[in-house]
Amino acid sequence: MPIDINGLPNTQAQITGDRNGLPTSEREPVGQNSENGRSSVQDTVSFSETAVRMGRLGVAVDDTPVVDVQRVEKTRQAIMDGTYNVDPARIAEKLMEFDNLLTSGK
C-alpha cells in the first residue's frame, strides 16, 4: 500500500518487482570495480548548515546538567539560614505566564 507523505505524489513503481520506482532505462548505471567487485558508484550525504547547528545544539543540551547543583545548594543554604525570601507577586506572575503558554495553543 503506498504511503502519502506530506502530499507528495506517489512515485512507487507500478511494475511488480521493480523496487527502485524507475524504469530500468532511467536508472543510473552501476559500475563494477574490476579489482574488488564492488560498485564504483558511491552514495553521498550532505547536511545543511542548519542541520549541523541543530546537531551541535543537541549535543550541548545533552551535556547540560538537568539540575543546577550550585543554585540548589545556594537556595538550600538560604532556607537553612532563614534568609530565603518568597515573593508571592512574582510567583503569581510566573504562574500566569506559564498558564498563558499552555493555553495559547488551544
VOPAGU-2260 file (C-alpha; in pm, 1 decimal, decimal comma):
REM VOPAGU-2260
SITE   aa  ch    i         X         Y         Z
SITE  MET   A    0       0,0       0,0       0,0
SITE  PRO   A    1     151,0     338,5     -97,0
SITE  ILE   A    2     213,1     597,2     172,0
SITE  ASP   A    3     121,6     961,7     111,5
SITE  ILE   A    4     390,9    1175,4     274,7
SITE  ASN   A    5     305,2    1543,9     304,5
SITE  GLY   A    6     101,6    1539,8     -17,2
SITE  LEU   A    7     395,1    1431,9    -234,7
SITE  PRO   A    8     297,7    1229,8    -540,0
SITE  ASN   A    9     334,5     855,3    -519,7
SITE  THR   A   10     639,7     753,7    -722,0
SITE  GLN   A   11     624,8     388,5    -626,7
SITE  ALA   A   12     672,1     160,4    -924,1
SITE  GLN   A   13     361,7       8,1   -1068,3
SITE  ILE   A   14     559,9    -281,6   -1213,5
SITE  THR   A   15     583,1    -581,8    -984,1
SITE  GLY   A   16     935,9    -646,2    -868,9
SITE  ASP   A   17    1074,1    -302,0    -957,0
SITE  ARG   A   18    1189,5    -179,6    -618,9
SITE  ASN   A   19    1363,8     134,0    -745,0
SITE  GLY   A   20    1047,4     300,4    -873,3
SITE  LEU   A   21    1201,1     391,7   -1208,6
SITE  PRO   A   22    1207,7     207,0   -1536,1
SITE  THR   A   23    1542,7      42,5   -1599,3
SITE  SER   A   24    1631,9     294,5   -1872,9
SITE  GLU   A   25    1601,3     588,4   -1627,7
SITE  ARG   A   26    1825,8     445,9   -1356,3
SITE  GLU   A   27    2186,5     544,9   -1315,1
SITE  PRO   A   28    2420,5     272,5   -1432,0
SITE  VAL   A   29    2609,6      98,7   -1156,2
SITE  GLY   A   30    2970,7      35,1   -1247,4
SITE  GLN   A   31    3173,6    -255,5   -1119,4
SITE  ASN   A   32    3524,7    -211,4    -993,7
SITE  SER   A   33    3708,9    -499,3   -1155,9
SITE  GLU   A   34    3964,1    -521,0    -875,3
SITE  ASN   A   35    3731,1    -592,7    -583,1
SITE  GLY   A   36    3391,2    -648,0    -746,5
SITE  ARG   A   37    3233,3    -356,2    -559,5
SITE  SER   A   38    3029,2     -79,6    -717,0
SITE  SER   A   39    3228,8     224,1    -826,1
SITE  VAL   A   40    2927,7     449,9    -755,7
SITE  GLN   A   41    2926,8     592,2    -404,2
SITE  ASP   A   42    2634,2     732,3    -210,4
SITE  THR   A   43    2693,9    1069,3     -51,1
SITE  VAL   A   44    2514,0    1260,2     219,6
SITE  SER   A   45    2536,2    1630,1     288,6
SITE  PHE   A   46    2385,2    1823,2     576,2
SITE  SER   A   47    2265,2    2180,9     563,1
SITE  GLU   A   48    2425,9    2432,0     793,2
SITE  THR   A   49    2102,6    2441,6     992,6
SITE  ALA   A   50    2112,9    2064,4    1042,4
SITE  VAL   A   51    2473,7    2085,5    1160,2
SITE  ARG   A   52    2381,9    2361,9    1407,1
SITE  MET   A   53    2086,1    2157,2    1531,6
SITE  GLY   A   54    2318,4    1862,5    1587,4
SITE  ARG   A   55    2560,0    2076,8    1785,3
SITE  LEU   A   56    2271,6    2219,7    1985,4
SITE  GLY   A   57    2152,6    1868,7    2066,1
SITE  VAL   A   58    2498,1    1776,1    2193,3
SITE  ALA   A   59    2510,2    2093,6    2404,5
SITE  VAL   A   60    2169,9    2016,3    2554,6
SITE  ASP   A   61    2274,8    1658,8    2627,6
SITE  ASP   A   62    2588,0    1786,4    2802,0
SITE  THR   A   63    2395,6    2037,6    3016,7
SITE  PRO   A   64    2310,1    1903,8    3361,0
SITE  VAL   A   65    1939,6    1873,6    3436,4
SITE  VAL   A   66    1984,8    2024,9    3782,7
SITE  ASP   A   67    2187,4    2337,6    3862,3
SITE  VAL   A   68    2358,6    2194,7    4170,1
SITE  GLN   A   69    2509,9    2527,8    4275,5
SITE  ARG   A   70    2174,1    2705,0    4263,7
SITE  VAL   A   71    2005,2    2426,2    4459,9
SITE  GLU   A   72    2275,7    2439,5    4726,1
SITE  LYS   A   73    2256,9    2820,4    4745,9
SITE  THR   A   74    1877,0    2801,7    4787,3
SITE  ARG   A   75    1907,2    2524,6    5044,8
SITE  GLN   A   76    2155,3    2730,1    5245,2
SITE  ALA   A   77    1930,4    3040,5    5228,9
SITE  ILE   A   78    1637,3    2836,8    5361,5
SITE  MET   A   79    1850,5    2695,9    5644,9
SITE  ASP   A   80    1975,3    3046,7    5732,6
SITE  GLY   A   81    1623,7    3190,9    5719,3
SITE  THR   A   82    1727,0    3442,3    5452,2
SITE  TYR   A   83    1522,8    3292,8    5167,0
SITE  ASN   A   84    1258,4    3541,9    5054,5
SITE  VAL   A   85     935,6    3436,3    4888,6
SITE  ASP   A   86     780,8    3697,7    4659,6
SITE  PRO   A   87     414,6    3596,4    4615,3
SITE  ALA   A   88     358,1    3853,6    4338,9
SITE  ARG   A   89     648,3    3714,4    4133,7
SITE  ILE   A   90     525,3    3357,3    4185,4
SITE  ALA   A   91     175,0    3456,4    4070,4
SITE  GLU   A   92     319,5    3636,6    3766,6
SITE  LYS   A   93     526,6    3333,9    3663,5
SITE  LEU   A   94     227,9    3100,8    3714,0
SITE  MET   A   95      17,1    3322,4    3486,9
SITE  GLU   A   96     291,4    3330,0    3220,3
SITE  PHE   A   97     312,7    2952,3    3232,9
SITE  ASP   A   98     -66,2    2915,4    3211,8
SITE  ASN   A   99     -74,5    3150,1    2911,7
SITE  LEU   A  100     189,3    2940,3    2735,6
SITE  LEU   A  101     -11,3    2624,5    2796,9
SITE  THR   A  102    -344,8    2767,4    2685,8
SITE  SER   A  103    -223,0    2974,0    2388,2
SITE  GLY   A  104    -208,7    2661,0    2170,4
SITE  LYS   A  105    -581,5    2587,1    2209,2
